Amino acid sequence: MRRWVLMALLGLLGLGLAQVVQTANFFGITASQSRAAATPGAWRYTVGPRTAEARAFWSGAVAQWQAILQRGGRVELGAYALRLEGDRLRLEPHCATPNPSCFTRVAVSSALPAWQQDALLLDFSNALVQALAEAGKRAKPYPATVTVSKLVRVQLNSDGTRSAEPSGWKLPKLEAR
């Protein structure tokens, strides 16, 4: 009987300490269609933070990721990674099953605990994957674009190719040799 009471108390204590992490709403995707005469109906997707926690984290992380890319480094974003190749950005597959170790970690000033930062990053990766998949389906006859707030703009072409460029910052100038 004691054992049962002890197990019940431990179970209740565990339930009281457990926190539900909802990752579906930290980042959102906004979709729109072009009305321009040159590209009527072309799709544009924007991935950006929705919640106050996500915005605070994102502003600190993006600035550091931009600096890493400008120095020629690689930024791991879960399912994808960004790297500078010559004078171009390249978005390439990274982790087939994103987990917290699939991200480039940076020190952010937001007071979020590590588990919540992991949840934010995983939600961001899910939103990016979803936006790229949707854009890939709608990249006909005009290219579709996916913009990640203040980080990268990816153009998906109808032939399946894609190109990436900075969004909200500039690539470093290559020095003449």
C-alpha positions in Angstrom: 0.0 0.0 0.0 2.8 2.4 0.8 4.4 1.7 -2.5 1.2 2.6 -4.3 0.7 5.8 -2.4 4.4 6.8 -3.0 4.0 6.1 -6.7 0.8 8.1 -6.9 2.4 11.0 -5.1 5.4 10.9 -7.4 3.1 10.7 -10.4 1.1 13.8 -9.3 4.3 15.7 -8.5 5.6 14.9 -12.0 2.3 16.1 -13.5 2.6 19.3 -11.5 6.1 20.0 -12.8 5.5 19.0 -16.4 5.0 21.9 -18.8 3.2 21.5 -22.1 5.3 22.9 -25.0 3.1 24.0 -27.8 5.3 24.5 -30.9 2.6 25.2 -33.5 2.3 28.9 -32.9 5.8 30.3 -32.3 6.4 30.9 -36.0 3.9 31.5 -38.7 3.7 31.4 -42.5 2.1 34.1 -44.5 1.2 33.4 -48.1 0.3 35.9 -50.8 0.0 36.0 -54.6 1.6 38.6 -56.9 -0.7 41.0 -58.7 2.2 42.4 -60.8 1.7 42.4 -64.5 5.1 40.7 -65.0 4.4 37.7 -62.7 0.6 37.4 -62.2 -0.2 34.8 -59.6 3.4 34.1 -58.4 3.3 32.9 -54.8 5.3 34.5 -52.0 5.6 33.0 -48.5 7.1 34.7 -45.4 8.2 32.8 -42.3 8.5 34.9 -39.2 8.0 34.9 -35.5 4.5 35.2 -34.1 4.8 35.4 -30.3 6.7 37.9 -28.1 9.1 35.1 -27.0 9.8 34.1 -30.6 10.4 37.7 -31.7 12.8 38.4 -28.8 14.7 35.2 -29.5 14.7 35.7 -33.3 16.0 39.3 -33.2 19.1 38.2 -31.2 19.7 34.9 -33.1 19.3 36.4 -36.6 21.9 39.1 -36.0 24.4 36.5 -34.9 23.6 34.1 -37.7 24.0 37.0 -40.2 27.5 37.7 -38.8 28.4 34.0 -39.0 27.4 33.9 -42.7 29.2 37.1 -43.4 32.4 35.5 -42.1 31.9 32.6 -44.4 30.5 30.2 -41.8 27.6 27.8 -41.9 24.3 28.3 -40.1 22.3 25.1 -39.3 18.5 25.7 -39.2 17.2 22.2 -38.5 16.1 20.6 -41.7 18.2 23.0 -43.7 21.6 24.8 -43.5 22.7 28.1 -45.0 26.3 28.8 -46.1 28.2 31.3 -48.1 29.7 29.8 -51.3 31.7 32.4 -53.1 29.5 35.4 -53.4 26.2 33.5 -53.1 24.2 32.0 -50.3 23.3 28.3 -50.5 20.4 26.6 -48.8 21.0 22.9 -48.5 19.4 19.9 -46.7 20.8 19.3 -43.3 18.9 17.1 -40.8 16.4 14.6 -42.1 14.7 14.6 -38.6 15.4 17.9 -36.9 16.3 17.8 -33.3 18.0 20.4 -31.0 21.5 19.4 -32.1 20.6 20.4 -35.7 20.8 24.1 -35.0 23.6 26.6 -34.8 23.5 27.8 -31.2 23.9 31.4 -30.4 23.9 33.4 -27.1 20.7 35.4 -27.0 19.8 38.0 -24.4 16.2 36.7 -24.0 15.7 35.0 -20.7 14.2 31.9 -22.3 15.2 28.5 -20.8 17.0 26.1 -23.1 14.0 23.8 -23.5 11.9 26.7 -24.8 14.7 27.8 -27.2 14.7 24.2 -28.5 10.9 24.4 -29.0 11.2 27.7 -30.8 13.9 26.4 -33.2 12.1 23.2 -33.9 8.9 25.1 -34.7 10.9 27.4 -37.0 12.3 24.5 -38.8 8.9 23.0 -39.3 7.5 26.3 -40.6 10.5 26.6 -43.1 10.0 23.0 -44.3 6.3 23.6 -44.8 6.8 26.9 -46.6 9.4 25.5 -49.0 7.1 22.5 -49.7 4.2 24.8 -50.5 6.3 27.1 -52.6 7.7 24.1 -54.5 4.2 23.0 -55.4 3.2 26.5 -56.6 6.3 27.4 -58.5 4.6 27.1 -61.9 4.7 29.0 -64.3 6.4 31.7 -62.2 9.0 31.2 -59.5 7.7 31.1 -55.9 9.7 32.8 -53.1 10.1 32.0 -49.4 11.4 34.8 -47.2 12.7 34.0 -43.7 12.3 37.2 -41.8 15.7 39.2 -41.8 17.7 36.1 -42.9 17.2 34.7 -46.4 15.0 34.9 -49.5 14.8 31.6 -51.4 13.5 31.5 -55.0 12.0 28.2 -56.1 11.9 27.7 -59.9 9.5 25.6 -61.8 12.3 23.2 -62.8 13.0 22.4 -59.1 16.1 24.6 -58.8 16.4 27.2 -56.1 18.6 30.2 -55.3 19.1 32.0 -52.0 20.0 35.6 -51.2 20.1 37.6 -48.0 17.0 39.2 -46.7 17.5 42.4 -44.7 21.3 42.3 -44.8 24.2 42.3 -47.4 26.8 39.7 -48.3 30.4 40.8 -47.8 32.2 42.2 -50.8 34.8 39.8 -52.3 38.2 41.3 -52.4 40.0 41.5 -55.8 43.1 39.3 -55.8 
